[in-house]
Amino acid sequence: GGMFNDLGSSPTLTNITFSGNSASFYGGGMYNSGGTPTLTHVTLSGNFSNQDGGGIFNQLSSPTLTHVTFSSNSASNGRGGGMFNRSNTPTLTHVTFSDNSAGGSGGGLYNDQSNLTLTNVTFSGNSAGQGGGMSNNTSSRPTLTNVTFSGNSASNGGGALYQATFE
């Protein structure tokens, strides 16, 4: 898509826009594979992934996002229209997910084996098959503080939030 950060890469991005990028599989706007990227005042809009992470795909990467906007991103056949997290611990503060979509789970945000922290985050108008705003698999345990879910939808359950049952 727009940017690929390989293992150990930890860029600092400030006042950046990723718009209209696409990827055949993962990370239409950005793909982070390892490292700890820092994003401040970043906008990801209109990015597309055929599989997971329309806006951002994070694998083994624990980014810090502050004042970041995800809008109108899409993961058409997968999960995480706005952002997809796998095996990591991201921190999101003052982040907005609006009008993102996923064919599978997590229209705004999908978490797989991720224990992330969300503070002052808004999910609005996102859609997916499951977990319109946010979807978490059984081994993800997010911490939410001052998080708003409004007008999200899912065709198979969890319009705002879907949390898989812990075993």
C-alpha positions as CSV (number, residue, x, y, z in Angstrom):
1,G,0.0,0.0,0.0
2,G,1.2,3.4,1.0
3,M,4.1,2.4,3.4
4,F,5.8,-0.8,4.5
5,N,7.8,-0.9,7.7
6,D,9.9,-4.1,8.2
7,L,11.0,-5.7,11.4
8,G,12.9,-3.3,13.6
9,S,11.7,-0.2,11.7
10,S,10.3,2.4,14.0
11,P,9.5,5.6,12.0
12,T,8.0,8.7,13.6
13,L,5.3,10.2,11.3
14,T,3.8,13.6,12.1
15,N,1.2,15.6,10.0
16,I,1.0,12.9,7.2
17,T,-1.9,11.8,5.1
18,F,-2.3,8.3,3.5
19,S,-5.1,8.5,1.0
20,G,-6.3,6.2,-1.9
21,N,-3.6,3.5,-1.5
22,S,-4.3,-0.2,-2.0
23,A,-2.8,-3.6,-1.3
24,S,-3.7,-7.0,-2.7
25,F,-3.5,-8.6,0.8
26,Y,-2.6,-6.5,3.9
27,G,-2.2,-2.9,4.8
28,G,-3.7,-0.7,2.2
29,G,-2.4,2.5,3.8
30,M,0.4,1.1,5.9
31,Y,1.8,-2.3,6.8
32,N,4.0,-2.6,10.0
33,S,5.8,-5.8,10.6
34,G,7.7,-5.4,13.9
35,G,9.0,-2.3,15.4
36,T,7.2,0.5,17.2
37,P,6.1,3.2,14.8
38,T,4.8,6.5,16.3
39,L,2.0,8.3,14.4
40,T,0.8,11.8,15.4
41,H,-1.8,13.9,13.5
42,V,-1.9,11.3,10.8
43,T,-4.9,10.7,8.5
44,L,-5.6,7.4,6.7
45,S,-8.6,7.8,4.3
46,G,-9.9,5.9,1.3
47,N,-7.3,3.1,1.5
48,F,-8.1,-0.4,0.4
49,S,-6.9,-3.9,1.2
50,N,-8.4,-7.0,-0.4
51,Q,-7.7,-8.9,2.8
52,D,-6.9,-7.4,6.2
53,G,-6.1,-3.9,7.4
54,G,-7.6,-1.4,4.9
55,G,-6.0,1.5,6.7
56,I,-3.1,-0.1,8.7
57,F,-2.0,-3.7,9.3
58,N,0.2,-4.3,12.4
59,Q,1.8,-7.6,13.0
60,L,4.3,-8.0,15.8
61,S,4.4,-4.2,15.8
62,S,3.2,-2.1,18.7
63,P,2.5,1.4,17.3
64,T,1.6,4.5,19.3
65,L,-1.1,6.5,17.6
66,T,-2.1,10.0,18.9
67,H,-4.7,12.2,17.1
68,V,-5.0,9.8,14.2
69,T,-8.1,9.6,11.9
70,F,-9.2,6.5,10.0
71,S,-12.0,7.3,7.5
72,S,-13.5,5.4,4.6
73,N,-10.9,2.6,4.6
74,S,-11.9,-0.9,3.5
75,A,-10.8,-4.5,3.9
76,S,-13.2,-6.0,1.4
77,N,-12.7,-9.7,2.0
78,G,-11.1,-9.6,5.4
79,R,-10.9,-8.0,8.8
80,G,-10.0,-4.5,10.2
81,G,-11.4,-2.0,7.7
82,G,-9.6,0.8,9.6
83,M,-6.9,-1.1,11.4
84,F,-5.9,-4.7,12.0
85,N,-3.6,-5.8,15.0
86,R,-1.9,-9.2,15.5
87,S,0.3,-10.2,18.4
88,N,1.0,-6.7,19.7
89,T,0.2,-4.0,22.3
90,P,-0.7,-0.8,20.5
91,T,-1.6,2.4,22.3
92,L,-4.3,4.6,20.7
93,T,-5.1,8.1,22.2
94,H,-7.6,10.6,20.6
95,V,-8.1,8.4,17.6
96,T,-11.2,8.4,15.4
97,F,-12.5,5.5,13.3
98,S,-15.3,6.6,10.9
99,D,-17.1,5.1,7.9
100,N,-14.6,2.2,7.6
101,S,-15.8,-1.3,6.4
102,A,-14.7,-4.9,6.5
103,G,-16.2,-7.9,4.7
104,G,-15.4,-10.0,7.7
105,S,-14.9,-8.7,11.3
106,G,-14.0,-5.3,12.7
107,G,-15.2,-2.6,10.5
108,G,-13.2,0.0,12.4
109,L,-10.7,-2.1,14.3
110,Y,-9.9,-5.9,14.5
111,N,-7.6,-7.4,17.2
112,D,-6.0,-10.8,17.0
113,Q,-3.9,-11.8,20.1
114,S,-3.5,-8.1,20.9
115,N,-3.8,-6.3,24.3
116,L,-4.2,-2.7,23.3
117,T,-5.0,0.4,25.2
118,L,-7.7,2.8,23.8
119,T,-8.2,6.3,25.4
120,N,-10.6,8.9,24.1
121,V,-11.3,6.9,20.9
122,T,-14.4,7.3,18.8
123,F,-16.0,4.6,16.5
124,S,-18.8,6.0,14.3
125,G,-20.5,4.7,11.1
126,N,-18.3,1.7,10.7
127,S,-19.6,-1.6,9.3
128,A,-18.7,-5.3,9.1
129,G,-20.1,-8.8,9.1
130,Q,-19.2,-9.0,12.8
131,G,-18.1,-6.2,15.2
132,G,-19.1,-3.1,13.2
133,G,-17.0,-0.8,15.4
134,M,-14.5,-3.2,16.9
135,S,-14.0,-7.0,17.0
136,N,-11.7,-8.9,19.3
137,N,-10.8,-12.6,19.1
138,T,-10.6,-14.8,22.2
139,S,-7.0,-13.9,23.1
140,S,-7.3,-10.1,22.8
141,R,-8.0,-8.1,25.9
142,P,-8.2,-4.4,25.1
143,T,-8.4,-1.7,27.8
144,L,-11.0,1.0,26.9
145,T,-11.2,4.4,28.6
146,N,-13.6,7.1,27.4
147,V,-14.4,5.2,24.2
148,T,-17.5,6.1,22.2
149,F,-19.4,3.8,19.8
150,S,-22.1,5.5,17.7
151,G,-23.9,4.4,14.5
152,N,-21.8,1.3,13.8
153,S,-23.4,-1.8,12.2
154,A,-22.8,-5.5,11.7
155,S,-24.8,-8.0,9.8
156,N,-23.9,-11.0,12.0
157,G,-23.7,-9.5,15.5
158,G,-22.0,-6.9,17.6
159,G,-22.9,-3.7,15.8
160,A,-20.7,-1.6,18.1
161,L,-18.4,-4.2,19.7
162,Y,-17.8,-7.9,19.4
163,Q,-15.8,-9.8,22.0
164,A,-15.2,-13.5,21.4
165,T,-15.8,-15.6,24.5
166,F,-12.7,-16.3,26.6
167,E,-12.1,-20.0,27.3
